Amino acid sequence: MTTHPSTAEKGAGPLLRAWREQRRISQLELALRADSSARHISFVETGRSRPSEEMVLRLAEHLDVPVRERNALLLAAGYAPRYPETPLDDPALGALREGIERLIGGYEPYPALVVDALYNVVAANRGVMTLVDGVGDALLEPPLNAMRLALHPQGLAPRIRNLRAWRGHLLEQMERQIALHRSEPLRALYEEVAAYPVPDADPADEPSEPVPYFALPLRIEHEGRTLSFVSSISTFNTPMDVTVAELAIETLLPADPATAKYLQTSLP
């Protein structure tokens, strides 16, 4: 989310109050967490007291403010941003890129990909590329977007056998991210993909016998077979860079023996 100059000129108080209210935390509770007082928190929020740089960062930590927004809070309070935003192709992130490539490559033959804060795909392994075979060319042009790819009528949506359930899962995931990051570009993406048409449910798309999945599966057709996956998402612990903080690694674990066997024999 970009902070407008008029907002920054008001200081960090209104921004901190907005984050506190969004997290549904009282001034007293925040004060106890941050080893401060409710009186001081009130003074900071109303602009009667200018918080120190350390206090801004401490409050941001206890309010679970995303790294990008912590920079905005620091700027609004009159301090320099603490966290850089290094382009992923910068030599400084060479070790990170190599580590990501090894990680998702080592996950093969199962699909794995890495996305940024707007779900643009920054890396993917051969398992993912196998699944997107046959998707419309326009959707495969950079930047490849995982949400558009999954939900667009010319993407994977027609092949997802439990599209309504999976679509609901993806939209809820985006809603949680919007609440966390308050990102207008992410909200615009959400509104776009939520407006894609959804075909009527086909009873044939449901398994004939109940399957004891341990999580909501992605059931997708591939070359005449229905493959089943469950998704796992990982992020970096205590990131010190905006770019790194907004990366997410998604892996698709086979949800049944038939899917695992097929993938183990499908990739050369």
Secondary structure, 3 states (H helix, E strand, C coil): CCCCHHHHHCCHHHHHHHHHHHCCCCHHHHHHHCCCCHHHHHHHHHCCCCCCHHHHHHHHHHCCCCHHHHHHHHHHCCCCCCCCCCCCCCHHHHHHHHHHHHHHHHCCCCCEEEECCCCEEEEECHHHHHHCCCCCHHHHCCCCEHHHHHHCCCCCHHHECCHHHHHHHHHHHHHHHHHHHCCHHHHHHHHHHHCCCCCCCCHHHCCCCCCCCCCCCEEEEECCEEEEEEEEEECCCCCCCHHHHCCEEEEEEECCHHHHHHHHHHCC
